[in-house]
Amino acid sequence: MLEEMKDQILKFVQKTPQAMTSRGLMKKMRVKDPKLFYRAMDQLRQQGVLQVNKKHRVRLAASSARSKRAGSPREKRPFSGTLREKLRGPVEKIDGVKRAVIVSLSKGFAFARPEDGGEDLFIHADHLKSAFIGDTVVLNHLERSGKGLSADVEQITERASRLLTGTLVEGEEGLEFAPDDAIRYNIPLSRKSLPHLRPHVKAQAEIQQIPGTDRLTARVIKVYGSSDSAKICADAIIDQNGIRTEFPEEVLAEAEKIRKAKITEKDRKGRLDLRGLGICTIDGPDAKDLDDAISVSRTRLGYRLGVHIADVSHYVKAGSAIDLEARERGTSVYFADRVIPMLPEALSNGVCSLNAGEDKLTFSAIIELDKQGTILSFRFRKSIINSKVRGVYGEVNQLFNGTADKALRKKYSPVIRSLHAARELAEILKARAKRSGTVELDSTESRFVLDGQGVCVDVQPRESGEAEQMIEQLMITANQAAAQLAKRANLPFVYRIHEQPAPDRVESLADLVGALGLNPVSLRHSASVKTADFAAIMEQAEGTPAQKVISHQLLRTMAKARYDTQPVGHFGLALEDYCHFTSPIRRYPDTAIHRILSAYLAKDKQIAAHYTEFAREAASNSSKCEVRAMAAERSAEDCYMAEYMRQHIGEEATGVISGVTMRGVFVELPNTVEGFVPITSFEGAHFEFDGMITQYDATTGRKLTIGQPLRVKAVAADVASGRIDFLPVEPTPENV
C-alpha cells in the first residue's frame, strides 16, 4: 500500500505544472488515508525524490524533473523500479570499496551504515545480492550525487541471524508478520509456520527468501503471547536483541562454589583493613547488588574520600566460565519487571554484594581533595570493609532535609559524620563541575509501577534527590582518579570516552536554539565547540518552556559515550580522563579495569603483554553490549508506556509539544508519556511545517511549536510498537 501511494504521489506531481502544498496535493489526489499519504511523503523526501521549498511547496527533485523534461521512458515504470534513477543527479564516482552493515530494508531499496562512520548509503534492491538486516557487507560502485551516497553490494562477509521477532497482523491475503526490526513492510507467512496462529500475537519467525525471487516469507517458530501485553513484548525484545537470560550450568556451579567460600587469612593478607571506618552503602530500596560504599572525613587541607568497590575480580578469574559469560553479556539489563544480571545471583546479590554487617573484600580508592574539590593525591588499595549501614536514598534525603524521625536518625548514627562530610564535599564537587562547564541536562527518566500481574498501572518521572546526586559526584571522582592513574602509569586500559560532537550537528543545534528565541552565539564562535558552550545554552533555557526540548536536543547533538583504550576525554563531563571503575557487578568494563589495576598493584612486569589485547576486546565488546542493552531497555519502556495509556483512552491531559514534524507534533505529558498528534487532526486548519520547530497556519496565525502547551485526548495505544496517538482538544488561550 505504501509503495502504491508513493507511485501515485510521484505520478501526480509529474503531471502537475505548478507546485502546491502537501495538504493541497492530498486534497487534489482525494486521498482517503492521510496517515498513509504523509508516510509516503516523508519517505519520498528522505530519498531525495521530492523537495519542499521555503514556502512549503512540493516539487520534484532536480534530477527527477530533468528526466521528465527529457521524456525518459523510465517515467512509465513503477516508482519502486526506478528509484535509483530518480535519485541520481550529477554523479561523482568514488574509488574503492567500503565495509558496512545493512541497517534498514524497504521494498525496493535498503540502507547500509559504514563501519568507519559517516552517512548511510542507499542500495537499490537490484544490487542487494540478498543482503539482510544486520548483514556485514562489502560495497562497491560507490557514488555521490546531490541526494547522497549510493552503492552496490559486492559480497556478504557476515550473515546476521534470520530470526526476527514481530507481531502477526491481518494482511490483504491473510496473516502477515510485521517485524520489530527495521524492515519497513510486512512479510507473508510461510505455510511451514506453526499452526493455529491468530492476529495480535507476538511471535518469532525465521525469514526465508523464496528461491529465484527477491520475495521473503516468515516461518513462525515461536509464539510469545498477546501483543497487548508489555511483559510479553519485553520477552520478544530480549530475544530480538540476543540478550541471554539463563546462565549455563557450568557458570552456576562455579558461582555456587564461590558463594560458599569464606574469607581466609590468605585473602586478607596485604589488604588495607578498613573495618573500623564509618562506611555505608546508599542505594535504592529494592537494590540487592550493592557494589559501592563510601566514607568521607574532613582533613586539615579539605577532605578524604573513600570509595570502596566490591572486589569482583578477586572472585571472577580471567578465563573462568563466569568471566567468559560476563564478557558476553557486557552489562546487566534493566526492565520494568525484571533485571537480567551480568553475574549470577550467588555473586551479584551474595558474596560480592556489600551487605551491612558483613566483612567484604573490596578495591578502595582513597582520594585526598582540597577545600575547592581539587584532587591532591590518590591511592588504590585492595581492602576489607564492614559496612555499618545499608543506606537508602529516600532515607538519606530525609536526614538531609530534616524530616527523619528518631528511628531513622538512630539507624544512621554510626555514619552520620561521614554522611555530612560527604554532603559538603559533593556540593563543592558539583559547583566545581559547573565552573568547568559540565552540562546539566534535564533528562527525565521514567519510573513504571506494575500490578500483581505485571501490568503497568502508573508512569511517573524518576526523581533524583540530594543523596542520589551526592553519590553520583563521589563516583565520578573515583572514576576520574582511576583513569588518571592508568594514564600516568601508561597502562593498557578501558577508558570511558565521549568525543566532540560533529560540526554539522552543532550547526543544526544552533539553528534550533535561534529558532526558539535563544542566543546561539556560544555555538558559532569557534570551529571546536566546548562543553561550556553547551552549558551556556542550557543556562539560557533554564526556566523557559524550551528547557526540556533544548536539553533533549543537546543530548542528541552529542556523540554517544563509549569505551576505548585511548584517553581522549569525556566531553559531557568536561574531563580529560575518565573511566568506569565503580560498578563491577553490573558492568564488564569495571571488572576489566579492576583486573588491570590489580596487576599493576601486584607489580606485574608484563602488564602490557598480558592486558593490551584484553583491554581492546573489553572496550569494543562492552560498547556493543551497552548499545544492545540500551536499545532493548528503551523499546521495552515504550511498550510499558503504551500499556499504561491503553487504560486511559478517551482521557484528556495538558502536555508540552516536544517535537514537530511535517506530519504532526509529539506531545509529552507531565508523567513523561509521549504521544503523536497528526496535523490532519486539527479541523479547519491549514498548517505548514517550517522544517524545524513550528507548524504555522497562515489563515489564522496559529502556531504549534516546540515547548508550547497543548491539551490532548488519548485515542490509541499500540503496545507491540509502543506507539501512542493523541488528538487535540479544543484550543485554549494558552495554545492559540
N, C-alpha and C positions, 0 to 999 in steps of 0.2 A: 504493500500500500504506500509506504514512504517513497519508494523508488518511482512509483507511478505519479505521485504528487509532484516529485521533482521534475519528472518529464513534462507534466502539464504546465508547471510554472515556467520552465525554460521555453517551451514552445510558445506560450502566451507572450512572454517578454520579447521573444524574437519577432513576433508578428506585430507588436505594438510600436508605432513610430515614436511616441512620446513616453518619457519616463514618468512613473507615477509612484505614489507611496505604497508601502506594503499593504496597508489597510485598503487603499483604493484598488490595488491589484487583487486582493482577496475578494472584494465585492464584485469586481468585473468578472472574475472567474466563477462567481456564485459558489464559493467553497462552503460546504456543509460541516466540515470538521476543522475549525480554526486551529486547534492544537496540532493536528497533523500538518496543516499549512505552515505554521511557524517553525515546526521541527524541520520541515523540508527547506524553508528559507534559511534557517541557521546553518544547515549543512552546506547549502549552495554558497553561502557567504564564506564559510570556513574553507571550502575547497577552492575559493577564488573564481568561481564561475559567475557569480553576481557581485556587483558592488553597490553600496549605499552611500550617496554623497552627503555633503554637509546639510543639505536641505531634506535629507531622508528619502530621496528618490531612488528607486531601484533601477539599475541599469545592468546590461550585460557587461562582464569584464572585457577589457580591451581586446584580448585575444579572441574571445567568442564573437565580439562584434565584427572583427575583421573577417572571420570565417563566414559570417552571414552576408557581408557585403560582397564577398568573392563568390557567393553562390555555391559553396562547397557541398558536394553530395553527402558529406557526413551529416549535414543538418537533418537528413531524413531518417537517420538511425536512432534507436532508442538512446536516451540520455546516458544510461549506465555503460553503454558500449563505446561512448566517445568522450568519456570524462577526461582521459589523458590528453586528447587533442584539445579539448576546450580549456584545459589548464595551461597549455603551452603558449607562452608569449615569446619574446626574444630569448633564446636558449643559450646558456653558457655550459659547455660540456666540461666535466671535471674528471681529470685523470685519476686512475687508481680504483681501489675497492675500499669498502668500509664494513666493519662488523657492526651488527645492530640486533635488536630484539623486537619482534613483532608485538606491538602494544595495543592495537585495535584492528578490528576486522569488520568491514561492512560489505554489503552486496556490491560487487564491482571494484572494490579497492581496499587497501589496508594502509596502515601507517607503521613505520619502524623507528625505534629510538636508538641512535648511535651509542655504542658502549663508551666512546670517548667524550660524550656530551654533545651539546649543540641541538639544533632544531630537528623535529621529526621529519622523516622522509615519506613522501607519498609513493605508493606502489600500486599500479593497476593490477586487477585480478588476473589478466592475461600473463603477467610476469611475476606471479607469486610462487610458482612451482610448488603449489600445495602447502606453502608455509602456513603455520597456525599460530594462534595466540601463545606468546611465551617462547616461541622458537628462536634460537640464535641463528642468524643468517649472515652470509657474506653478500653484500650488494655490489653490483657493478652498473655500468651505464649511468653514472651519476650526472644529473643535470640540474642547473639552477635557472629558473625563469622568474618573471616578476611575481609569480604565485608561490614561490618557494622551491624546496628541493624535491626531486623525484629520483627514483632508481628502480632497478630490476633486481630480483633475487637471483644470484648466481648459484648458490648452493645453501642447503640447510646443514649447519655444522652440529647443532644440538637440538634435538626434538624435545619439546615440553610435553608434559602429560596431556593426554587427550581426555582425561577425566575432568568433567566440569560439574558444578552444582548449578541449579536453576529452579525455575518454577514451571509447572505444567499449566498451559493455558489453552483455551479453545481457539483454534485457528479456522481458516476458511475450509480446510479439508480434514478437520478432526483435531486431535490433541497435538500441540507443539511444545517444544522445550525452549523456554526463554532463559538464556544463560545469565548467571550473575556476573560473569567476566565481561570484558569489553568486546563482546560480539554484538553488533548493533541490529541483529534481526533474529527472529525465531527460527528454530530448526525443526523440521518434521521428525516425528518419532519413527524409529526403526520397528519393523514387525517383530524383531527379536527382543523387544523390550519386555520388562516384567508385565505380567497380565493384570487385569482389573485396575488399571490406572484411571485417575479422575483429575479434573481441573483443581486448581488452588492447592496443589500438593508440592512440597519441597522435595527435590529428588537429585540424585547424582546420575550422570549419564556419560557414556563413552561416545565421543564424537568420531564418526567414521565418514570417509569420503566414498561416494558411490563410484566404483571403478569406471574409468573412461569419461567421467564428468567432473565439474568443479562443485557439484552439489554435495551438501553434508546431510547426514542423518544422525539422530541421537538415540542410542540404545540405553534405556533406563535400566540401571543395575542396582539402585538403592533408593528406598523411599524413607524420608525422614518423618513426615507427618504434615500437618496443616501449615500452609504458608502464612496463615493468620496468627501464628504463634511466634513471638520473638525468640523464645527459647529454642524452638525447632530451627528457626532461621540461623541462630547462633551456631547450632550443631553443624549446619551446612557450611557456614562461613569458616569454621575451624577446619573442616575437610578441604574446602576450596583453597585455603591458604597453606595447606600442608603442615599444620601445627600438630605436633604429637601430643596425645592426651594420656597415653598409657606408657608406663616405664617397663622396659624388658625385665624379665625375671632375674637376669644376671645383675642388673643395676639395683633392683630391690633387695636382692640378697646381700650385695656389697654394702648398701646403705644400712640394712638391719645389723650387720656385723659392726659397723662403725657406731651405730646408736648405742649398742651395748657396752662399748669400750669406755673405761673410766680414765680420768686424767691421772697420769702416772708421774713419778718423780722425774723420769726422763723427759716427759712433756714439759714439766715446769723448769727444767734446767735452762739457764741462760735467759729466762723471761723476766721482764720487769714486773714485780709484784705490786699491783695497784688495788688490791682488795680492800685496803683501808680507806680509799678515797670515796667521797660522796658522789658516786657515779650513778646515773639513771638512764633509762631509755625513755623516749617520748614518741608515741605512735598513735594511730587511730584506735578506737575502742575494739575493733574486730581483728586487728593485725595479730598474726601469730609468728611471722618470720621477722623477728626483731634482730636486725643485723647491725645497728649502730647505737652507741651510747655516748654520753657526753659528761665532761666535768670541766668547770671553769672556776678559776680563782683569780683574785686581784693580786698584782705584784707591785713592786716599787716603780717599775717602768710602765706598767699597764696591766696586761692580762696573760694568764697561762691557760691555753685552750687544750683540752684533751679530747680527741675524737677516737673512740675505741670501737674497732670494727671486728665482727666475727671472723675468726681466722679460718675461713673456708679452705684455703689452700693447704692447711695442715691436714685436713681430713680428705680432701679430694686431690688425690695424687695424679700427676701428669700421666696420661695414657691409660688410666683406670677406666673401667666400664662407666662409672659415674661421670668422669671427666669427658669422655667422648660423647656421652648423651647430652651433657650440659652444653658442650660446644655446638652440637647440632641444634639445640633449642635456642641458645643465644640469650634468651631473656624469659622471664615469666610474663604471662599474658593475662590481662585483667578484663573480665566481662562483668556485667551487672549481677549475674547469678553465680559466678564461679571464678576461680583463679587456676590457671594452668601453670604450675610451678616449673622453674628450671631445674630444681633439685628435688629429689624425693622428700616426702613429708618427714621421714625419720631424721633428715638433716635440716631442712628448711624450718620446720616447726619444733625440732627436737634438739639434737646435740649442738647445732650451730646457733640456734636462737638464744639471744642474751636474756634469758628469763631471770627475773629478780630473785635474789636469794640463792643463786647457784653459781659456783665457780665456773668461769668460762674462759677458753683460750681466745685471745684477741690479738689484733695487729693495731697498735696505737700510734697515732700522730700527735706529738706533743709540741705545740706551737707557741712561741713567745711573741706577743704583739705589744706595740706601744699604745699610748692613750689615744692615738689617732687611727688605730686599726692597721698600722703598717706591720707586716711580718718582719720581725727582727731575726729570728732563727727558728729552726725546727729540727726535730729528730724523730725517726721512725724506729719503733722497737716492737718485737714480739712481747706480749704481755699476758697477764692473767688478771681478770677482774671479778668482782661480785657486785652486780647491780643492786643498789639499795631499794629502788622503787621502779615499778612498772608504770611509767608515766603515760597519761592520755592527754592528747591535745586540748580537748574541751576542759579538762580539769585544770591544766596549767593556765589556760586562758582565764579561768575563774580566779586563780591565785593572783594573776597579774592585774585583773580589773577590780579586785577587792570583793568579789561576790562569793568566795569559797567559804563553806561552813567549817565548823570546828573539826569535824571528822576528816575533811579534805586537807585542812592545814596540818593535822597530825600525821596523815599519810605521807606528806611531802617534807616533813620536818627534817629528816636525815639529809636532804639535798637542797634545802631552801636557800642557803647561802650561795651554793653553786648556781642555782637557777636565777637568782637575782643578778649575779655577776654575768651569767650568760645573756640575760636580757639586756644589760648595759652594753656588753660587747657587740651583740647583734645590731643594736641601734647605731653604734659607731660604724660598724661594717656596712650597714645599709646606707648611711649618709656618705661614706667614702665611695661606695659604688656609684651613688648618684652623681657625685662630683666628677667621677671618672667618665661618666656618660653612659652608664648602663641603662638599657631601655627597659622600663617597667610597662609591660604590655597588659592590657585589660582583657586577658584571655580567660573568660569564664568557662569552667568545666561543669559538666552536668552530674548530678547525683540521682540515681534511679532507686525508687522504692518498689519492692516486689511483694506480692501477697504470698500466701502459703503455697499456691500452685505455680509460683514463678512468673506470674503475670505482672507487668509494670502498671502500678496504680498511681504513681506520682513521679514527677520530674522536678528537680529543684536545682538552683545554682549551687555548686560546691563552694562553701565558704572557706577562706584561708585566714585564720586568726593570727594573733601575735605570736603564739607558740609555734605555729607552722612556719611562719616567716623567720623566726629565730633559728629553728633547726636548719632551714634552708641556707641561711647565711653561714652558719658554722660548718655545714657540709661543704659548701663552696670553698671555704678557706682551706679545709683539709685537702680537697681535690687539687686546689691550686698549689699547695705545698708539695704534694706528691709529684706533680708534673715538673715543678721547679727542681726537685731532687733528681729526677730522671734526666732532665736537660743538662744540669750541671755535671752529672756523672757520665753523660753520654751513653745512657743505657738504651738497649733496644726496648721499645715501649709502645703502649697503646694510648695515644692521646685522644681527647675529645676535642674535635675542631669544628669551627664554624666560620666558613670563609666569607670574604667580601661579597656583597650582593652584586649581581650582574648590572652593568651600567644601563642597559635598556629597561630593566625592571625599576631601577631608581628613577629613570626619566618618566615612566608611566605613573609611578607613585607621586612624583612632583606634580604631574598634570592633575591627578585626583585631588591632591592637597589644595591646589589652587582653585579647582572647581568647587571645593567645599568651603571656600571663602577664607582659607588659612594661607599663611605666607610660606611658600616653598623655597625661599631663598637659601636656606641651610642645605638643601639637597642639590642646588645648582651651582654652588660657589666653587667647587673643585671637581677634578676628574675622579678622585678617590673619596667617596663618602665615608664618614666616620660614624661610630656608634653614637657619639654625642649629637650628631646631626639628626639622627632618628629620635633621640631623646628630646631634642628641641621641638620637633613636630608634635610628639606626644604631649609635651608641656602646653603647647598652644591648644591642643584638642581637649585637654582636661576640663571636665565640667560642661562640655558642649554636647549637643546631640550627635556630633560626629565622632565622639571619643572611641566608642566601641568599633566603629567602622574603620577608623584610622588605625587602631590597634591591630585589627584583623588584616588590613592591607599591608601594614608594616611586616607582619609575620609572613605573609605570602611573598613579599618582596625579598626577604632574606633567603639566603641559601639554607639548605637543610643541614643541620648538625650531623656529624658522622664521626666514625673512628678512623684514625690514621696513625702511621708510625712517625710522621713528621710533625713537629710542634709549630704549626702555622698560626696558632692563636684561636681565640674564641671571640668573634665579632659581637655577638649579642651581650656577652658579659663584659666586654671591653677588657679582656685579659690576654696577656701574651702567652701564658702557659695554663693549661687546664687538662684534667683527665677525670675519669670516674673511678674512684677508689673506695667509696663508702657503702656500696650495696652488692657485695659478692654473692649473697644468697639468691638474688634475683637477676643479676646481670653478669654475663661471662667476661666482659672486658675488665671488670673489677677483680674477678678471680685471677685473670691473666696477669694483671698488674701486681697483685699480691704475690704471685709466684715469682715474678721477675724481681721484685723488691726483696723478697725472702732470699733469693740467690745473691743479691747484692749485699745484704747484711751478713750473709754467710761467707762473704769474700770469695765468691766463685770466680776463678781466674779465667774461665772460658765462657763467661756470661754472654758475650756477643755470639759465639758459635752455637751456644745452646738455645738462645732465645730470639735471634733475629728473625728467622723464618716463622717461629711460633707467633711472634708479635704481629707479623704481617698477615698471617692467616686469621688470627683472632680479630684483628681490626676489620679485615674485609668481610669475614663471615658474620661478625657481630653487627655490622652496619646493615647487611641484608636481612638478618633476623629481626632487627629493630623495625625496619620498614615493613616487613611482613606482619609483625605484631601490631604496629600502629594501624595499618590498613584494616586488619581484622577487627580491632577494637572499635574503630570509627564506624565500620559497616554495621557491627552489632548495635552500637549506640543508636544509629539511625532506625534500626528495626524496633528497638525498645521505645523510642520516641513515638514512632507510628502506632505501636500497640497501645500506648497510653492515649494518643489522640483519637483512636477508634472509639474509645469510651466517652468522648466529648464532642462527637459530631453534632452539629447544629448549635453549639455554644459559641458565644461571642467573647472577644477579648481585644484589648488595645495593645498592639506591638509596635515595633520600630522597623522601618524599611532598612534592611541590612544589605540588600543587593538589588541592582537594576539591570535588566537585560532587554533585548529587543522584544521578547515575548511576554515580559511581565516583571513583577517585583517579588523579592523574597522578604518575608516579614518574620522577625524574631520576637517571640513573646517573652515576658519577664522571667518565665521559668526556663529559658534557653531553647525551647522548642522552636524550630524554624519551618515555615511552610511557604508555598508558592502561590501567588495571585496572578492569574493570566490577565494580560492587558485587555483582552476582549471582554472581560467580565465587568468592566466599567461602562455601564449602559449609557449610550448617547455621547460618549467621549470620543475624541479623535487624537489619541496620544501619538507622539513621535519620539523615538529614542534619540538622545543626543550622543550616543556612542560611549558614554562614560558613566554618569551617575543619575541622570534625570529622564523621566518621561514627561513630555510637555504637550498640553492641549492648547493649540493656538486659538481655538474658537472661544474658550472660556478663560484662558490664562492659568488654568490649574496645573500644578506640578506634582509629580511623585518623585521624590528624591531621597537619597541615602540619608539616614538619620532622622527622617520625618516620621511622626507617629501616624498610625493607620489602624482603624478599627476593622476587624475581620471576623468572619464566621468560618469555623472548621466544617468543611463539606466532604472531605475524603481523606483516607489514610490507608496506604498500602504497606503492610508490614514487610512483605517479601523484598520490596525495593527500598523501603524506608522513605517513600515519597509521601508528603503531606500537602494537601491542597486547601487553600483558603479562598473565600470570596469576600469582596469588600462590603462593608456595611455602609449605610447612607453616610455621606460625608458630614463631618463635624467641623466646627470653626477651626479646630487645630490642624486639620489636614486639607484645608481648601486653600 
